[in-house]
Amino acid sequence: MAIIEGFRVKNFGVLKDVTIGKLWAKEGAPLTPLTAVIGKNGVGKTTLFDAFGFLADCLKLGVEEACDARGGFERIRSQGQGGPIEFRINYMEETDAFLITYNLAIGLDDGGRPYVLNEELARAKREPNNFNPSHYMSLTNGKGIVLRDALEGEDVGADCNGTPYTRKSEQVELEDKRILGIAALGALKSHPKISAFRQFMENWHLSYFNPDAARNQFSIGAQPHLNAKGDNLGNVVQYMEREYKERFQGILDNIAKKIPGIGGIDTKELEDGRLLLRFFDKGFDKPFYHHQMSDGTLKVFTYMLLLNDPMPPPFICIEEPENGLYHKLLETLANEFRERATGQKNTSQVFITTHQPYFINALSPDEVWVMTKGEDGFASVKRASDDELVRNLCDEALPLGGLWYSDYLDPR
């Protein structure tokens, strides 16, 4: 799996300059496969969550529409700042020994409209003393150099050992400076590394789960993956039942064991071909259908179904999964996230924002980042394990959530 090792945001709301994880020019450990950001209300957790959503919208819609969806560029840009909105992602591909970095800067053109000021995709070796990145793409104002696969028989030269180059650099100019270069060039087979990064971002799952939407009567038609709101839950069930019948029933049985009060889960096919989920509540003879279940039960089921996707998204981002859940379910849910977020092949990296001590109890200090807000109104963040006192208390078997509740993680 590809995994994000570091993420930097500049001039995006209260995130004037925030980095989590490891960047090439910064010492520290990379993000863990399961990462949680905690903090009091109003410190910037939602803004950090939306930074990922904004990037996904920039890829899907273009930078102007992504800004307009949030009230416009000036409402997004940090107050009092005049520079561009900037993002940096460092990640490792599953089969690549190199770190990949993606840089994006969004500014305003002469007409006051958002556009892509700078965009880069590059790689470098992991050795800190051998930092010599090579660019797959480097664009300024829509113009620049990209590296593409050489065509058969094309003269591209050779290295010092006489080995022919397999890639060729060329000048490009994009027609629309409001569209990301990875969106335009990543659609071409001749740019495999750009295409790989585009697919990586396209497959992010940013959860805006809505229990009422998940209860809606769904249309006929199998769909392989859950969408952001979960309103295609029935379509995914239909797909799983059709493509992975035996495995799917095992998934349902496993989920039923972890939801209190549920004795079993199965499906019922309607005459028009749709499938309904049936929940067998302990103590009742007749089952309940998914549109009759509580918000919490439906939410836990949906998260676990997402994690058990045979082709899971590489990156799952969830804001406050604890909302609407019984507090004793939270540790079970956290352990389920960790079980699936292993950093191994065909698993997901899970990124969560929360302030629930019961959820945090199941996490280690390396997995938790504490976000605070300074007197200037801007956010800062640090890893819990960077605090020696916190590390020592956790080594003495004190639960991390208890330390958070007692203000050891944020004593102000």
C-alpha positions in Angstrom: 0.0 0.0 0.0 1.0 3.6 -0.4 1.2 5.5 2.9 1.4 9.2 3.7 4.5 9.8 5.8 4.2 13.6 6.2 1.7 16.3 5.4 2.2 20.1 5.5 -0.4 22.8 5.2 0.2 26.6 4.9 -2.2 29.5 4.9 -5.3 27.3 5.0 -7.7 28.7 7.7 -6.2 28.4 11.2 -3.4 26.2 9.7 -0.9 29.0 9.0 1.9 26.5 8.9 1.3 23.0 10.3 3.2 19.8 9.7 2.3 16.3 10.8 4.7 13.4 10.2 8.0 13.5 8.4 9.1 15.7 5.6 12.4 15.4 3.8 13.8 18.5 5.2 12.5 17.8 8.7 13.7 15.3 11.3 11.2 13.1 13.0 9.2 9.9 12.5 6.7 9.3 9.7 3.0 9.1 10.3 1.8 5.7 11.6 -0.8 3.6 9.7 -3.3 4.6 12.3 -3.1 8.3 13.2 -5.4 10.3 15.4 -5.4 14.1 15.9 -6.9 15.3 19.2 -7.6 18.7 20.6 -10.2 20.9 22.2 -13.1 22.4 20.3 -12.1 25.1 17.9 -8.4 24.4 17.6 -8.4 23.4 14.0 -9.1 19.6 13.8 -12.0 20.1 11.3 -9.8 22.4 9.2 -7.1 19.7 9.1 -9.7 17.2 8.0 -11.0 19.6 5.4 -7.5 20.2 4.1 -7.6 16.6 2.7 -11.1 17.2 1.4 -10.0 20.4 -0.3 -7.1 18.6 -2.1 -9.5 15.8 -3.2 -11.9 18.5 -4.5 -9.1 20.3 -6.3 -8.3 17.1 -8.1 -11.9 16.3 -8.9 -13.3 19.7 -9.6 -10.4 22.1 -10.1 -9.0 24.7 -7.7 -11.6 27.4 -8.4 -14.6 25.2 -7.7 -12.9 23.7 -4.6 -12.5 27.3 -3.3 -16.0 28.4 -4.3 -17.4 25.4 -2.4 -15.9 26.8 0.8 -16.9 30.5 0.3 -14.0 31.6 -1.9 -10.2 31.8 -1.8 -10.1 34.7 0.6 -12.3 33.0 3.1 -10.0 29.9 3.0 -6.7 31.7 3.2 -5.4 32.3 6.7 -6.3 35.8 8.0 -3.7 38.4 7.5 -1.6 36.3 5.2 -0.8 37.4 1.6 0.9 34.4 0.2 -0.5 31.3 -1.6 -2.3 28.4 0.0 0.2 25.6 0.0 0.2 21.8 0.6 2.9 19.2 0.7 2.5 15.4 0.8 5.3 12.9 1.3 4.4 9.3 0.7 5.9 5.9 0.0 4.6 3.7 -2.8 4.3 0.0 -2.0 6.8 -1.2 -4.6 9.1 1.9 -4.7 12.2 2.4 -2.6 11.9 6.2 -3.1 10.0 8.8 -1.2 7.5 10.7 -3.4 6.7 14.3 -2.6 3.8 16.4 -4.0 3.8 20.2 -3.7 0.9 22.4 -4.6 0.6 26.2 -4.3 -2.7 28.0 -5.1 -2.8 31.7 -5.7 -4.9 34.4 -7.2 -4.5 35.6 -10.8 -4.7 39.2 -12.0 -8.5 38.8 -12.2 -8.7 37.6 -8.6 -9.5 34.0 -9.5 -7.8 31.0 -7.9 -5.3 29.1 -10.1 -2.5 26.7 -9.7 0.6 28.8 -9.1 3.1 25.9 -8.7 2.8 22.1 -8.7 5.5 19.5 -8.4 5.8 15.8 -8.1 9.3 14.5 -7.4 11.1 11.5 -5.8 14.3 11.2 -3.7 16.2 8.5 -1.9 15.4 8.0 1.8 19.0 8.7 2.9 19.1 12.2 4.6 22.6 12.9 3.3 21.7 12.0 -0.3 18.8 14.4 -0.9 18.8 14.8 -4.7 15.2 14.9 -5.9 14.3 14.2 -9.5 11.1 15.7 -10.8 8.3 13.7 -12.6 6.5 17.1 -13.0 7.4 20.7 -12.3 4.9 23.3 -13.4 4.7 27.1 -12.8 1.7 28.9 -14.1 0.7 25.8 -16.0 4.0 25.5 -17.8 7.0 23.4 -17.1 8.8 20.1 -17.5 7.4 16.6 -17.1 9.0 13.2 -17.4 7.3 10.6 -19.6 8.0 7.1 -20.6 10.1 6.9 -23.8 8.4 5.6 -26.9 9.8 2.5 -28.6 12.8 3.4 -30.7 12.9 7.0 -29.4 16.4 8.5 -29.0 16.6 9.6 -25.4 20.4 9.2 -24.7 22.2 7.1 -22.1 23.7 7.4 -18.6 27.4 7.3 -17.8 27.4 3.5 -18.0 25.8 3.5 -21.4 22.4 2.3 -20.2 19.6 3.9 -22.3 17.2 6.2 -20.4 13.7 4.8 -20.1 12.2 8.2 -19.6 12.3 11.5 -21.5 11.7 15.1 -20.2 9.6 17.4 -22.3 8.1 20.9 -22.1 4.3 21.1 -21.5 1.8 23.9 -21.2 -1.7 23.2 -19.7 -4.7 24.8 -21.4 -6.4 25.5 -18.1 -4.4 26.7 -15.1 -7.2 26.0 -12.7 -6.9 22.2 -13.3 -4.2 20.3 -11.5 -1.4 18.9 -13.6 -1.8 15.5 -12.0 -5.4 15.5 -13.2 -4.5 16.4 -16.8 -1.2 14.5 -17.2 -2.2 11.6 -14.8 -4.8 10.5 -17.3 -2.0 9.5 -19.8 -0.3 6.1 -19.8 3.0 7.8 -20.8 3.2 9.4 -17.3 2.9 6.3 -15.0 4.2 8.0 -11.8 1.9 11.0 -12.2 -0.9 8.6 -12.9 -0.1 6.5 -9.8 -0.3 9.5 -7.6 -3.5 10.7 -9.2 -5.1 7.3 -8.6 -3.8 7.3 -5.0 -5.6 10.6 -4.3 -8.7 9.7 -6.3 -9.2 6.6 -4.1 -9.1 8.5 -0.8 -12.2 7.9 1.3 -13.2 11.0 3.2 -16.1 10.1 5.4 -19.0 12.4 5.7 -21.2 9.5 6.9 -24.9 10.4 7.3 -27.1 7.8 9.0 -30.3 9.2 7.5 -28.7 9.1 4.0 -27.7 5.5 4.6 -31.3 4.6 5.4 -32.6 6.0 2.2 -34.2 3.7 -0.4 -31.3 2.9 -2.7 -31.5 2.4 -6.4 -30.8 -1.0 -8.1 -27.2 -1.6 -9.1 -24.1 -3.0 -7.5 -21.3 -0.6 -6.5 -17.9 -1.8 -5.3 -17.1 0.9 -2.8 -18.9 3.1 -0.2 -19.2 6.8 -1.0 -18.6 9.6 1.4 -22.1 9.8 2.9 -22.7 6.1 2.9 -26.0 6.5 1.0 -25.0 3.7 -1.4 -24.7 1.2 1.4 -27.3 -1.2 -0.2 -25.5 -1.0 -3.5 -22.2 -2.1 -1.9 -23.9 -4.9 0.0 -25.3 -6.1 -3.4 -21.8 -6.0 -4.9 -20.2 -7.8 -2.0 -22.9 -10.5 -2.0 -22.5 -11.0 -5.7 -18.7 -10.9 -6.0 -17.5 -12.3 -2.6 -20.5 -14.3 -1.4 -18.8 -16.6 1.1 -16.3 -14.0 2.3 -19.1 -11.5 2.7 -21.1 -13.7 5.0 -18.0 -14.2 7.1 -17.6 -10.4 7.2 -21.2 -10.0 8.4 -20.7 -12.7 11.1 -17.5 -11.0 12.3 -19.2 -7.5 12.5 -22.2 -9.0 14.3 -19.9 -10.3 17.1 -18.6 -6.8 17.7 -21.8 -4.8 17.9 -23.5 -5.2 21.3 -27.0 -6.7 21.2 -26.7 -8.1 17.6 -27.0 -11.8 17.3 -26.5 -12.0 13.5 -26.6 -10.1 10.2 -27.6 -11.4 6.8 -29.3 -10.2 3.6 -32.7 -10.6 2.0 -33.2 -10.3 -1.8 -36.3 -8.3 -3.0 -38.2 -9.2 -6.1 -36.6 -6.3 -8.0 -33.1 -7.6 -7.3 -32.2 -5.3 -4.4 -30.7 -6.6 -1.2 -31.7 -5.5 2.3 -29.6 -5.9 5.4 -31.3 -7.8 8.2 -30.1 -7.3 11.8 -31.1 -10.0 14.3 -31.4 -8.3 17.6 -30.9 -10.6 20.6 -34.3 -11.2 22.3 -36.4 -10.7 19.2 -37.5 -13.4 16.8 -38.0 -11.2 13.8 -35.1 -9.2 12.2 -34.8 -5.5 11.9 -33.8 -4.0 8.5 -31.0 -1.5 8.2 -33.4 1.5 7.9 -34.8 0.6 11.3 -31.4 0.5 13.1 -30.0 3.1 15.4 -27.6 5.8 14.2 -24.8 4.2 16.2 -25.3 0.6 15.1 -25.5 1.8 11.4 -22.4 3.9 11.8 -20.3 1.0 13.4 -21.5 -1.4 10.7 -20.6 1.0 7.9 -17.1 1.7 9.3 -16.4 -2.0 9.7 -17.7 -2.7 6.2 -15.5 0.0 4.8 -12.5 -1.5 6.6 -13.3 -5.0 5.3 -13.5 -3.9 1.7 -11.6 -6.5 -0.4 -10.0 -3.6 -2.3 -9.8 -1.0 0.5 -9.1 2.7 -0.1 -5.4 3.6 0.5 -6.4 6.5 2.8 -9.4 6.8 5.1 -10.1 10.0 6.8 -12.9 10.2 9.5 -13.8 13.2 11.6 -15.0 12.4 15.1 -16.1 8.7 14.7 -17.4 8.7 18.3 -20.4 10.9 17.6 -23.6 8.9 18.4 -21.7 5.9 19.7 -21.9 4.2 23.1 -18.6 5.0 24.8 -17.7 1.3 25.4 -17.9 0.7 21.6 -15.1 3.2 21.0 -12.2 1.1 22.1 -13.6 -1.8 20.0 -13.8 0.5 17.0 -10.2 1.9 17.6 -8.9 -1.7 17.7 -10.7 -2.5 14.5 -9.1 0.5 12.8 -5.7 -0.7 14.0 -6.3 -4.2 12.9 -6.9 -3.0 9.4 -4.4 -0.2 9.4 -1.2 -2.3 9.4 0.9 -0.7 6.7 0.8 -4.0 4.8 -0.4 -4.8 1.3 -4.2 -4.3 0.7 -4.8 -2.4 3.9 -5.7 1.3 4.5 -4.0 4.1 6.3 -6.5 5.6 8.7 -6.5 9.2 9.8 -8.9 10.3 12.5 -9.8 13.5 14.4 -11.3 13.0 17.8 -11.5 14.3 21.4 -13.0 11.2 23.0 -10.8 9.8 25.9 -12.3 6.3 25.5 -11.2 6.1 21.8 -7.8 7.5 22.7 -7.3 4.9 25.4 -6.8 2.3 22.7 -4.0 4.3 21.0 -0.3 4.6 21.6 1.5 8.0 22.0 3.2 7.5 18.6 -0.3 7.4 17.0 -1.7 10.5 18.6 -1.0 14.2 17.6 -2.2 17.0 19.9 -3.5 20.1 18.3 -3.6 23.4 20.1 -4.3 27.0 19.2 -1.9 29.8 20.1 -2.6 33.4 21.3 -2.3 34.5 17.6 -5.3 32.3 16.8 -3.3 29.8 14.6 -3.0 26.1 15.2 0.0 24.1 16.1 0.4 20.3 16.5 2.8 17.9 18.2 3.1 14.2 18.6 2.1 12.9 22.1 5.2 10.7 22.2 7.4 13.9 22.0 6.4 14.7 25.6 8.7 12.7 27.9 6.3 12.9 30.8 3.5 11.4 28.6 5.8 8.6 27.4 6.8 7.8 31.0 3.2 7.7 32.3 2.1 5.5 29.4 5.1 3.2 30.1 3.6 2.9 33.6 0.4 1.6 32.0 -1.6 4.8 32.5 -4.1 5.0 29.6 -3.6 7.8 27.1 -7.2 8.8 27.1 -7.1 9.3 30.9 -4.1 11.6 30.5 -6.0 13.5 27.8 -9.0 13.9 30.2 -6.7 15.0 33.0 -5.0 17.7 30.8 -1.6 16.1 30.7 -1.6 16.3 26.9 -2.7 19.9 26.8 -2.2 21.4 30.2 -3.3 24.9 29.2 
